[in-house]
Amino acid sequence: MVPAPQGDLGLKVQGSPADPDRLIRVVDLHKTFLLGHQRIAVLRGLNLEIRRGEMVGVVGASGAGKSTLLHLMGTLDRPSAGKVFFEELDLFQLDDEDLAHFRNRKIGFVFQFHHLLPEFNALENTIMPALIKRRPEAEAHQKGVEILREVGLGGRLYHKPGELSGGEQQRVALARALMNDQEVILAVEPTGNLDLRTGEAIYELLRRLNREKGKTLIIVTHSQDMAKKMDRVVRLVDGLISAN
């Protein structure tokens, strides 16, 4: 008998993937929030596939479910119903500890508000995921320096967030997202608080990571200019995909 295939967390997956380039599969995804006594359905049975190496834009009006979708794809929250598969691993069969381990290894996050720790410098913020993963500090330090140089911050390693510009802070957040060589980067409005020139520089950096390093990027954006540069655009309306 052929043993059931295993995910890299040692758990059974839903058979061998029919398409090796299919990285993420979202199936009949629902998310409902309770607001007082009222139930608010944000996602209403959404289905989506993401292929390895794609750069996908997610657009839609405020409240359409864009950020909720990325939070669920990144396992920051659990769905009310439905499934998310990563390389055919059914993610929400994992307990919270395994999900945290999965995120640390596979998913990098970049948010509109960078969530850098103000008391730590750029290098310390960058290497935090590696230290959580229990990598040796000297190794993490070397890798962090390399990544910060790649994103153009080789001269700002020891500056704290308050000493950095908005664009520099976002570059630190991006470096942090790459620290464990995560395959997927989920970004929510990564240029939302930046001026046009700085936002364009961040986009070019994201695109370079996609083309040169093969990273899969899924980006929520209100910017039509950025959306036009994506490989594919997914439009959400009332918790469902209206165009893909």
N, C-alpha and C positions, 0 to 999 in steps of 0.2 A: 504494500500500500504506500502511495506517495504521501509524505507528511504534508499537512496544511502549511501554506506559506506563512512566514512570520514577518511582522514589521520590525523595524530596527529597535523597537522597545521590547521585543520579545513576545509580542501579543499576536494572536491570529488576525489575519486580514481576510477580506472578502474575496478570496481567490486571487489568481494572478491577474494583473491589469491587462485588459484587452489591448490597450493602447499605451505603450511605454512612455509616450510624450504627455499623457494626461497626468497632471500633477495633483490637482485639487478637483473634487467633485462635490457639489452641493445638491442635495436631494430633498425636495419638498420641505424647505426650511421655513419654520414659523417662529416668530418671537412676539410675545404679548407681554406688556407691562401693566401693572396694577397701579392706577392713579386714583387714590381715595377708594371709592367703591366702583370705579369705572375701569374696564379692561380696554387697553389701547393696543390694537393689533398693528405692529410696525412692519413685520414681514409676514406674508400671507401665502406661503407655499412656493417659495422661490427655488428655481433650479438653475444651475450654472456649472460650467466646466472651465478650468484654467489649464492651459497647456504649459509645459516646461519651457522656460525662456521667454515667455510672453511679457509684454509691458501693457497692462490693461488699465484703462481709465474707467472709473465709476462716477457717473454724473446723475443729477436729478435735483429737484427742489428740496429745500430744507424740510426735514420730516419724512422724506421718501424712504428712509431706511439704509442709507449708504454707510454711515459709520457703524450702525448696528450690524450690518452684513460683515464688515471687516472685523469687528470685535468677535463675531462668531467664527469666522474663518480662522482667526488667530487664537481661538479658544480662550479669549479673555472673559467670555460669558458663555453660558450654555443655552441652547435653543429651547423653546417651549415644545417643539416637535420637529422632526426631520433629522437629517444626518449630514455630516461633513466628513468626507474621506480625503486623506492625504496619502497618495500612493496606495490607495485602496485600504488603508488603515482607518477603521471606523473610530474617529477621534473621541467621540463622547461615550464610548465604552470604557475609556480610561478614567481612573480616579483623579482627584485634583493634583496629587503629587506627581503622577505620571504625565498629566497635562502640562504642569509647570516644567518638567524635564523636557518634554517635547518642544515647548515654546523656546526654551533656552537653546536648544540644539538646532531648530529648524526655521524659526520665524524671527525676523527683525522688524521692529516697529519704529516708525517715524511719525510723530504727531505735529499738528499745527503749533501746539504749545509743547516745547521740546522736553519738558519734565527733567531737566538736568538738576542734579543736586547742587545747590548753591555753595555749599561749604567745600566742595571738591573741585579740583582743577580739571581742565579738559582731558588730560590723560587719565586721571582717576575715574572720571565719569565714563570714559570710553572702555576701560578694562573691567568695569563692574560685572558684565555678564560672564566674562571668563573666570573671575574670582568666584562667582556663584557656582560655576561649573567645576570649581576646585582645580583649575589649572595652576601650575606653579607661578608664583607672582613674578619671577624674573622673566619667564616665558611670556606671560600676559603683558608685561611692561614692554617688551621688545615688539610684540605684535601690535600693541596699541600705538606705539611710536610710528611704526610702518604705516598703519591705516590713517593716522592723522596726517602724515606727510602726503599720502595719496589724495586726501581731500583738501590739500592746500593749507594745512594748519601746522606744519612742521615748526614754525616759529612761535606758536601759541600754546605749546604743550602744558605749560604750568600756569596759564591764566584761568581764573575762575569765571563762571558764566557772566557775572556782573561786569567783567572786564572785556567781554567779547561783544561784537556787534550781533544783530539778529541773524544775519547770514552765517556768521561764524558759529553761533550757538546751534543753528540747524545742521551745520556740517559736523559738529561734535555728536549730535543726536544720530546722524547718519553713520558716523564712524562706530558708535556704540552698537547700532543695528547690525554691523558687519563683523563684530568682534569675534563671534564664534563661527564665522564663515557660513552664516545662515543662508539657506537656499532661496528663501522667499522674503521679500521686504513688503510689508503692508504700510502704506503711508496715507495719512489723513490730512489733507490740505497742507502739504509740506512747504508750499510757497505762500500760504495764505496771509502771513504777517510780514511779508518781505516786499521791498520795492521791486519794480519791474526788472531792473538789471540784476539784482541779487537773485530774484526768483528764477531768472533764465539760467544763471550759473548753477543753481541747485538742480534744475531740470537737466542740464547738460551732464552733470555729475551722475545723476540717476541713470540717464541713458547710457553713459559710458560703462557703468556697472552692469547694465543689461547686456550690452554688446560685447564687452571685453571679458567679463567674468561669468556670463551666462545666468545672471540672477533673474529670477521671476519677480516682477514688480506689479502690485495691484494698488492703484492710486486713486483715492477719492479726491475730486477737485471740483471747484466751481468755475475754474478758469477755462474758458472755451479755447483759448490759445494753447494751453497745455493739453487739453483733451484731444485737439486735432493732431497732436504729435504722437499719440499712443498707437500701438499696433492695432488695438481694438478698443471700442468704447461700449460699455454696458450702461444703459439708461434705466433708472428705477423710477417707477411711478406708483405711489400708494402700496409700497411693499412688494411689488412684482417687477419683473424685467419687461419693459415695453419695447426695447430695441437692443440688439446685440450684434 
